[in-house]
């Protein structure tokens, strides 16, 4: 297996709208759904370009549900970026394995920097969270992320895996 940085990107990838995440477990690539959530996609690209997501942990990982990350402020799920929250861009796209969604607080318009990758279908999220993308490569890597203990209500992970480097695919030299 070639080191992550040497791996070619998938063919036909829209590099301007794809996010490449090099994690402690390997590389994950997801395409942004600019057609569904243009403001959220722009936020993710801005933060990636600023290095906000580098060395940020997957702080909440629940087996059979999802892996959440993106708190480059406090690293524990309580923080957001220096930018204002993004207004909800809900769509009819269902939350299923490989879908990337924006995390938020109770207020539907409270998404900021955190996002999650689905391990499995979760109809309870449909229409209530913004779908921002879909994993096109590396779901096997997502599956390897260190998970919270079974039955953990918070999903908090001790000594979690991290996103070592997050880049917009078109920026990779």
C-alpha positions, -999 to +999 in steps of 0.1 A: +000+000+000+014+034-010+016+061+017-016+082+017+001+112+003+013+092-028-021+077-036-037+091-067-071+107-064-101+087-079-107+094-116-136+117-124-133+134-090-146+170-090-115+182-072-128+217-066-156+202-046-140+173-029-124+171+006-094+148+012-089+138+048-057+120+058-065+103+092-045+083+116-061+053+099-057+063+063-073+085+036-110+094+033-123+114+004-158+129+002-175+149-025-193+180-014-229+183-024-228+219-035-262+213-052-278+206-019-259+227+006-238+254-011-232+275+020-221+245+041-199+233+013-182+267+011-177+267+049-160+233+049-137+244+020-128+277+038-119+259+071-100+232+053-079+258+034-072+276+067-059+244+083-087+245+109-094+208+106-057+196+108-050+174+139-087+175+150-100+143+166-130+122+158-144+130+192-177+112+189-178+078+172-207+055+177-206+020+162-235+014+137-243+052+137-217+078+128-182+093+134-182+130+143-153+155+140-146+191+131-142+209+164-109+226+157-115+250+186-119+228+217-113+194+201-141+178+222-173+187+203-181+219+222-165+243+198-170+260+164-150+283+141-146+320+142-173+323+116-211+327+122-233+296+122-247+285+088-284+285+081-299+250+076-299+236+041-321+205+046-328+183+017-347+150+010-314+131+006-316+103+032-289+097+058-273+063+049-239+047+050-212+071+036-233+103+038-216+133+054-238+156+074-233+188+094-235+185+132-256+212+150-271+220+183-309+221+189-313+252+167-316+240+131-295+270+120-266+262+144-242+242+121-207+257+121-176+235+116-185+200+128-196+172+106-202+135+108-198+105+085-226+078+086-217+042+093-253+031+086-287+043+077-304+066+103-338+077+091-343+097+123-318+123+109-336+127+075-348+162+069-334+175+102-297+178+094-279+192+064-264+166+040-231+181+028-215+152+010-208+116+004-177+095+009-164+084-025-132+066-012-121+054+022-153+040+040-130+011+050-109+038+068-140+053+085-149+018+097-115+015+114-119+047+135-117+041+172-152+039+186-167+048+220-174+020+244-206+001+236-236+017+253-219+050+257-247+077+255-223+105+246-203+085+221-171+102+235-139+085+225-108+082+247-075+088+228-094+092+195-082+089+159-076+123+142-078+140+109-041+147+105-046+169+074-077+181+056-075+196+021-097+206-008-086+181-035-078+208-061-053+223-036-031+192-034+001+197-052 
